[in-house]
Amino acid sequence: MSFLVAGITGNVGGATARHLLQAGHKVRGLVRNPQKAEKWAKQGVEIIQGDFGDSADVAEALQGVEGAYLMLPPFFTPSPGFPEAQTLVDSFVEALRKAPPPRLVALSSVGSEKTGGLGLITSTHLLEQGLGDLPFPTAFVRAGSFFENYAYAVKAAASGWFDSFLAPPDRAFPMVATEDIGTEVARLLTGSWSGKKIIELGSRLSADDVAKALGGVLGQPVQARAIPRDQWAAVLEAQGMPPAFIAPYLEMEDGLNSGWIDFGVAGTEPVAGTVTLAEFFARVKNS
């Protein structure tokens, strides 16, 4: 079977494509710059030059596939109301109406069922709103926080500390490796199901769990400590985060810490991650 995979040059799209190819399926990628996808072309992926923001390009890429995987890119300088995300969602919807695939899987996020107080997760809320009433099988994968967000800590934790916005350090939050997301997306694309599905993907892990895994990989004690709330903006600014990104990021973290953003929504299907933090950090250390 043939599948369109968005974001093929990134972590989740790449993992999805790899699993599909390993199972003997054909993969198609739509990319702005085909040179960035040369490694996939060498593996037999059909690379089409185009833009997911252009509904005509997306409709062309959807022609003849048995299923499609779509996702939104990160918006590092979002405008109020996330019009950038809405524009891309509108492009998806128009293309899907022109060339409806037999099946669609879209990457969403924990908390996307909420209508406010989401910060950066607002973009995937808009995605679910836009694609929620399509007349063909559609699955939303609400993923937890990516392990990749903590890859920097392999070096930073050499100090013996893992500083985190997650508080308190012993409270568990939804987390998942992008490898597990790719596995689940490929499973959904090639599986047998109908209607609308919402998957809550990931496992509950705490900052203490992250610190313990880091300590095991580094061979030294590592302790988690919460960054004081009144220092968050300054820390992010010092790390080089774009100013327009900071307020939505803070709102998202506040939503996680308060429990406003969490797994356990009625009508969803829980799927646990299989990649452990220790395995992930070991790969980062050895890469």
Sequence and secondary structure as in RCSB ss.txt:
>XXXX:A:sequence
MSFLVAGITGNVGGATARHLLQAGHKVRGLVRNPQKAEKWAKQGVEIIQGDFGDSADVAEALQGVEGAYLMLPPF
FTPSPGFPEAQTLVDSFVEALRKAPPPRLVALSSVGSEKTGGLGLITSTHLLEQGLGDLPFPTAFVRAGSFFENY
AYAVKAAASGWFDSFLAPPDRAFPMVATEDIGTEVARLLTGSWSGKKIIELGSRLSADDVAKALGGVLGQPVQAR
AIPRDQWAAVLEAQGMPPAFIAPYLEMEDGLNSGWIDFGVAGTEPVAGTVTLAEFFARVKNS
>XXXX:A:secstr
 EEEETTTTSHHHHHHHHHHHHTT EEEEEES GGGGHHHHHTT EEEE  TT HHHHHHHHTT SEEEE     
SS  TT HHHHHHHHHHHHHHHHS  S EEEEEETTTT SSS GGGHHHHHHHHHHTT SS EEEEEE EEGGGG
TTHHHHGGGSEEEESSSSTTSEEEEE HHHHHHHHHHHHHS   SEEEEEE EEEEHHHHHHHHHHHHTS  EEE
E  GGGHHHHHHHTT  HHHHHHHHHHHHHHHHTSS S  TT EEE   S HHHHHHHHHH 
